[in-house]
Structure formats: C-alpha cells, structure tokens
Amino acid sequence: MDAESLPYALDLVAGGGGRLSSEKKAALRASLLLLRRDYRFELVRFWGRIQGIRGPYYIAEGLGADRAGPRSRLYSLNCVEWSLLPPATEEMITQTAGLKGRFQGDPSYEYDSTEKKGEENERIYEEEGVPMIKEEIRLVATIDQIDKAVGIIPRSAFVKTPLGPVHENRNFEGLSLTEAKKLNSYFHFTEPVNLKNRTLLQKADLDPSIDFLDSLEHDIPKGSWSIQLERGGSMVVLRSLLWPGLTFYHIPMTKQHGYIYLGTGEKNIDLPFML
C-alpha cells in the first residue's frame, strides 16, 4: 500500500480483521514518507505486519523505477525507527524451511537449527557446530515467500516495456465489475513460472506487454483464494487461504488497488485437506 494513501487504504481492508490504531496509522504515514526521502526510493509501500508473541514486526518496502525489480525491505518494531533487511537468498529459505510456530517478535532471537532436523540427528548436528538461525533471517525468508506466493496485481495495472523494465500503466482505469470477479483478472507480481510452460498456440491471444505474469486461475491448491464483494458491491476483496492474513482490494473502474499482510507469518499447510 502506497504511503500517501495508507490511512484510506487501511480502512478499506479493515473488514479482514486486521486493524491498526489511529496512532499507528499516523506514525506509519509520517515515517514512510521520511523513508522515501532518506533512502531515495521512488515509491514506498507499507507491506504489512507480522504479529509475534512479544510484539509485531511492521514491514515496508522501497521500489525503484522498475516496479518488478529488486525491492528493499525494512522492518520496525514501533512504526518510527526502521532497519534495513538483507535480500532473501535460497540459502535463507532453505535454512528456515523447517521452522514452525509463531514469531517471537525479537529479531535477535535465535532458533536451534537441530529442532527442524529431527531428534535422531540432533547429536550429529551439535557435534558439527551448526549455527543458530536468527529470527531476522526467518523474517526475510517469510516475507519473500508470501510475496512470491500471494503478492498480486490486477491485469493491465503494469506494463512491460520492450527493454524489460516494468512500469505502472498510466492508461489503466481499473477492471470492470465482471472482470474483477474472475481469478484470471489478477496476476502474481513475481517471476512467472506457468507462463513459460505454455505453448505458442496458448500464447497467441496474449498481449506480451500486459500478460507477462502468471494468473491466479492456475494456483495450486485450487480454491486457495476467496473473492468477495464489499461496501455494497463497490469493492472487490481477495483473501488468501494459503497465507491467512493476506488481503487484496480493488475498486472496479478506478486505479485503486493494493494488498497488505496482517497475520502471524504462518502458512496454512493443511489447506489441501480442508478444501
């Protein structure tokens, strides 16, 4: 969510159960605008909040001219002081893959890496001196996983130039109400996977400038998204059942759209058995 329209956007998704106090909203808006100035970002967004046992992590991200390019992510414990997070790597994701349970809310907290390896291998890993895993690393990996799995945009909201960079589509005036109720009208805002496996015949009707991402209609498991009309049918809301806490909103026939995560940072691994 864009920093400038943050209070308004947060009110739109308040029906999802995640709320921020008026004080937090004001502090966030002011501090995010300062972040954009100090780090010289072209755009700063409030990504969301991951609730820990001792306290929450507030997450922001800064973007450059290429909206699909690398993003700088920062976290705060009080909505005022921000710390830059390192970029996510495959090693981080592998290290934290087996960690379960709630976040502690302390970035310096260390997880015992032997816990996720199994009790029978605990002695072996202790002898090898396996390093502890800081919660900050788990935070980086979790944010990256959520963004890749459920970070979404409406179709045509962004365009890919012939040279590669992705920019906001100035001609985008919003989806129609009919289109907004279909999963194929929304894309994952990350590197496409399914699109690369399509045949030339399947790509024949696609516009390469706007259909350069994977749509939600082929997500696995099927049924992992909930689409609802709110505010008298004037707003479409998508909620992820795979990562509970992720809410996306779009007001049809307008440019207003965005998503936010307000959850515990835990994936619903039981979803395939619940559908």
Salt bridges, closest charged atoms under 4 A:
GLU4 OE2 - ARG36 NH2 3.21
ASP11 OD1 - LYS25 NZ 2.70
ASP38 OD1 - ARG37 NE 3.01
GLU42 OE1 - ARG67 NH1 3.77
GLU61 OE2 - ARG71 NH1 3.55
GLU61 OE1 - ARG73 NE 3.61
ASP106 OD2 - ARG54 NH1 3.42
GLU127 OE2 - ARG123 NH1 3.03
ASP144 OD2 - LYS148 NZ 3.32
ASP147 OD2 - ARG71 NH1 3.24
ASP147 OD2 - ARG73 NH2 2.53
GLU168 OE2 - ARG67 NE 3.38
GLU191 OE2 - LYS196 NZ 3.42
ASP211 OD1 - ARG155 NE 2.74
GLU217 OE2 - HIS218 NE2 3.62
ASP219 OD1 - HIS188 NE2 2.80
GLU230 OE2 - ARG239 NH2 2.99
